[in-house]
Amino acid sequence: MRHYYRVVLFEENEKYAIRNGGKMKRVNFGFIIIFILLTISTSLIADTNNNGVRTLDANNKYINKEIGIDIGAIFPYINSFKSGVVLGIYQYNKKKLFTPISGIVVMFNDIDKTGKYTDYTSLMGSDNVFNDREDGDVYKSSYSAYGLTSTLKIKNHIFFIDYGIIQYKKNYYRALYDPLEILGNNGYYYIESNISNDKRTGFFGGMKYKVNLSPKTSIFKWYLNLGVELTTISEIENLGIRIDLGLGL
């Protein structure tokens, strides 16, 4: 009877649980792409003469302006939290010593420690309905960060300073094993845990230096960006090493 009850109750709903349960939310970058296109379009329109031709004389602001995009990773310096992804877009005047707001930066990451266990939280909640073997707790954690970028010019060197808000969450689950191997992944599944989920909001800040990899006469500039990022949330990483690849115009 116990065997039959498991099949009837969960067989039809298992695919739904696998498909919809426990997925970490990802950052939607649609607004960033729109921002980039608007930024480039505005720059092109602003730097044309009355005949619609772009002018490159020494007094034209296009000569001194740079727009670009960076994408890279942040590598943990101390603990084992998985490296995160960072994306930045910017526009600044190369003649200005300091620009308070020259762009935006987004960072995100998630880590899944549920392993071979399948999500059954939507079906069973926190109840171990069949008194299956408990294998301890597993978890999923993630963070997302949004901030602004400033530029600082020291002699002919450009430094980017970023700062903003970072959000972190960690959800715990109880890992179970069905000896009849009907539920989950050959019997391995997880339900909600009695441990309270962790959710925090903190701050981050960092600095990076742009190394130009392109000839001076090139219109498009390739950059290697090296820097550090600091956060106030120790579970993520108080100190991370940032490495980006950038494209500027």
N, C-alpha and C positions, 0 to 999 in steps of 0.2 A: 504493500500500500504506500509506504514511504517513497519507494522508487517511482511509482506511478504518479504520485502527487507532484514530485519534482518536475517530471516531464511535462505534465499538463500545465503547471503554473508558469514554467520558465521557458519552455522550448520556443514558443512563438514570440516571446518578448526579448530573447537573448540578443538577436541581431540589433534590435532597437537600442538596447542598453549599450552594446559595443559601439554603435554608430554615434549615439548622442551623449553618452555619459562621460564626464570627467575630462573633457577637452579643455586645454588651456587657451585663453583668448589671445589672439595675435593683434598686433597694432595694424590699423588700417592706414596705409600710406597714400591713399588716393588724394587727400588734401595736400600732401607734400608735393606730389607730382603736379597738381594744379598750380601750387605756389611757384614752383620752378618755371613752368611755362609762362605764367603771368609776369614773373620777374624778368625773364629773357625778352619777352615781347615788349614790355615797357621800356627796357634798355634799348632795344633796337629802334623803337619809335622815337624815343627821346634824342637819339644821336644821329638823326638824319637832317639834311638840309632841306630847303624848300623844294628841291627837285626829287626828293626821296632818296638821295644818295648819301651813304654814310661818309662822314668827314673824319679824317685822322690827323688833323693839324695839331700842333703842340698845345693849343689852347682849348681843344675839345675835351670835354670831361670823359669821353670814352677812353682816351689814352690812359687816364688815371684811375679808371674804375675796373674792378674785377668782380665777376660773378662766378660761382662754382658750386660743386657738390663733392662731398667726401663720404666715403663708406668704408667701414673697417670693423675692428673688433677690440674688445677690452678683455685683457687676460688677467685672471686673478694672480695677485702677487704672493698671497699667503695661503688662504684656504682652498678647498677643492670645488667651490662653486663654479659651475660651467661658465666658460667665457661668453660674453654678451656681444650683441651687435650694436653698432652705433652709426647713425646717419646724420649728416649735417649739410645745410645749404647756407650760402652767405653771399653778400654783396657789400663791397666796401671801397673807399677811395684810398688808393695807394699812397697819396701824398699826406694824408692825415695821420698825425701821431697816435691818436686814439679815437676809436669809434665805439660809443657805448652799446649800441645795438646794431649788429651787422649781419645777423642770421639767427637760425634756430638749430637746435640739436635734439635728436630723439635717440634713446637707448632702450633696448628691451632684451629679455632673455626668459627662458623657462627651463625647468629641469624636472624630469619624470622619474621617480624612484619606485613606481609601482611594478616594474619589471614584467613578469609573465602573468601577473594577476589581472583579471578582467573586471571592469566597472559594473557593480550591481547595486550601486547606491540608489538609483532611481526605482529599483524594484523592491529592495529590502530595507532601505534606510540604514538604521544602525542595529537592526535585530539579526542575531545569528539564529535564523528560523529553525535550522536543522541541527543546531549544536555541533557544527562542523569544527574541525581542528583549527585553532587559531595560530597563525604563524608570526604574530607580532604586528607592528605598525609599519606602514609605508606612507609615502607622501608625494605631493607635487608642489613645486614652488615656482614663483615667477616674479619678475619686476619689470616696470616700465618707467621711463624718465623723460621729462619734457623740459626744455630750457632754452635760454637765449645765449647768443655768442657775441663777444666783444673782440675787437682787434686792437693790438698794440704794436706800434712800429718803433723799433730801436735800431737806429742807423738804417740799414737796408734790410733788416730782418723783421719778418712779420710773425707775431705770436697771436694765437687764438685763445681766448679765455671763455669758458662756458660755465654756466651755473643754472640751477633750476630745482625742480621738485621730483622726487623719486618715490614710487609706490611699490611696496613689497607685500606678497602674500604667500602663505604656506598652508596647504590643506592636508590634514592627516586622515588616514584610512586604516581599517583593520583587515589584514590579509587572512583569508580562510582557505581551507582545502576540503573539498567534497570527496570522501573516499570512494564514492560510486562514480566519480568523474563525469557527472552529468552536467553540472553547472560550470560556468566559466571556461577557462582554457585548460582542458583536461583536468577539471576539478579545482583549478586555482582561480579565485575571485576575491574581490574586496568590497567591503561595505563601509559605511561611515564610522568614524572613530569617536570614542568618548573624549579624546583629547581636543581641546579647543583650538580652532584654526588661528593662525597668527596673521595679522594684517597691520601694516605700519606705513606711515608716511614720513619721509625725511628729506634731506637736501643733498645735493651733489655739487661738485665744482671741480674744475680741472683746467689744464693748460696744455697746448700742443704747439709745436714748431713745424713750419712748413719748409720742406727741402725741395727746391725746384729741380726736376729731373729733365726739363726740356731746354732746348737752345733759347737764347734770349730773343731771337727773331721769330720764334714760333707763335702763332696766334693762340693756339690751344696750349695750355700749360698742364703738364702732369706733375703731381706733387706726391711726395712721401711725407706723411705727417706722423710725428712721434710725440707722445705726451703721457701725462698721468691723469687719473681721475680719482677723486676722493668722495666717499659717501659717509653719511652719519648712521647708516644701518649696517651693523657688523656682520649680520648673517649673509649679506650680499658680498661685500668685500670693502674694507675701509680704504684699501689702496689697490688700484688696478693700472696696468700698463696699456696705453692706447696706441694702436697702430692703424693708420688710415691710408687709403689711396685716394687721391683727389684729382679732379679735373676742373680747370679754371679757364675763363675766357676774358 
